[in-house]
Amino acid sequence: MDWTLEVVIVPVSDLDRSIAFYRDQVGFDLDHDTRNGDMHIAQLTPRGSGCSIVIGSLPSQNAMAPGSLHGVQLVVADAAAARDELISRGVEASEITVFDERDGGTFFGFADPDGNTWAVQQIKARGEQPLIPVEARQRFGAEQEA
C-alpha cells in the first residue's frame, strides 16, 4: 500500500496575506480559495510537487498557533537560482550553506509573514529527473504549465 503525503497544514493569522505571499512571492500555484459561511481555506502547491499546503480556518488549522510550523523542506535543482528568484520577489532568504559537497548537502531557508519556516535543499538531479514527471502534473483536472 502506498502512503503519500499530499497536504501540510500551515497555521497563519491572515489568510489573504498568506495567499499573496505563497502565490505571488514564493511562486506556489493557487489550487483553490474557498469561502463558505464562516469557513475560508486555500490550497496551494509548489510547482512539481505532489504535496500541497492548506491554510485557512478549519478546526485543525485553528488548533495550531500561527507561525508554529518549522522546518518544512522544499527541494530545488539549483539553490542559488531559487534563492535569487525568492529575493527578486521580496522574500527574505538566508545565505546558502553547504553542509556536504555531495548532492543534497546544500540548503537555505526563508520564513512566511507569520514566522513559519521553510528549508530549501538543492538536489541537482531534480533538474534532469523531476520527482513528478511533467506529463503527470495535472491537479484537479486542469493542466498546469511546466
N, C-alpha and C positions, 0 to 999 in steps of 0.2 A: 504494500500500500504506500502510495506517495503521500507525503505530508508537505504541503507547500506553504510557505509564509507569504501571504498576499496583502495583508493590511497591518500597518502600525498606527496606533492611535497617538497623536501628538497633541498634548494639552496646551491650549493657547487661550489668551484672555480676550482677544479681539479678532473675530473670525474674518471680517473683511480685510483688515490689515494683514493677516496671515496669508489669506488667499493671494493678495497682491505680492507679498514677499516671495512665497514659494513659486507662484506662476511667473511673475514679471522679473524678479531678481535672480532667483535660483534656476528658473527655466523648467520647472515641472509642468506637465500637461494637466489642465483642469478637466477631470473626467465628468464631474457634475458638482453643482452647487444647488442644494435642495432646501427649500423653506416650506414648512408645513406646520401651520399654527405656531406653537412655541419652539418647535424644533428647527434648527438650522445646521446643516452639515455640508461639508465639501470633501471630495476625494480628489487627490492629485497624485500623479505618477511620474517619477523620473523617467526621462526617455530611455528606452531599452530595458526597463526594469519590469519584473513580474510582481513586484511588491509596491503597493501604494501607501500613501499616508491618508488618514482621515482626521479632520479637525471639525470641531463643532460643539453642539450642546447635548449630546447623548449622555445618559447617566454614567456610562463608563468613562467618558471624557471629563465630566464634571467631578468625578471621584479623584482625579489627579490635579495637582497644582500646576498652573501654567508655568512653563519653564523647567519642569522637573524631569524631563526626559533627556538623558545624556548618553553620548557615545554611539548613536545610531550611525552605521557606516555605509557610505556610498563608495562605489568603485568606478574609476575612470581609467582610460587608456593613457592619458597624459596629464599628470598632476599640474604641471606649470601652465598648460593651456586652460585647464579647468579653473585654476585659481585666477588666472588673468581674466577669464570670462566673468567670474563672480565679481571681482573687483571692478570691472568695467560697468557692471550693473549696480554698483553701490553697496555690495556686500563686503563687510569686513572679514577678512580671512587671515588666519595665522600664516607664518612663514612655513615653507616646505621643510620637512625634516626627513632625513634618510636614516632610518633605524638599521637597515640592512641593504646592502648593494644589490641583492637578488631581487627579481621582480616581485612586487608585493610589499617591499620594505620601505616605501616612500609614502608619506602622509602629510596632510594639512587639515585644518579644521575651520569651522565657522559656527555661528550661533544665529538663531532666529530672533526676532524682536522681543520675545518673552524669555530668552535665555536657554531654550532647548539647544543642545549642542550636537554637531554632526562631525564625524571624522570622514575624510576623503582619502581613500587608498588608491595608489596607482598600481594597476596591473596592465602592463603594456600589451599582453596577449589579448585583452579585450578589444583592441583596435583591429586585430586581424580575425579574431574569432569571438564575436559577441556572445554573451551568455544566452541571450534570446535572439535567434536569427531574425533579421529584418522582416522577412516574409511572414513571421509568426507574431508580429506586434499589433495585431488588431485587438482593440479593447472595446467592449460594449457595442460591437457590430460596426464600428466606424474605423476606417483606415486612418492611420497617422503617418506623418512624414518620417522618413528615416533620419 
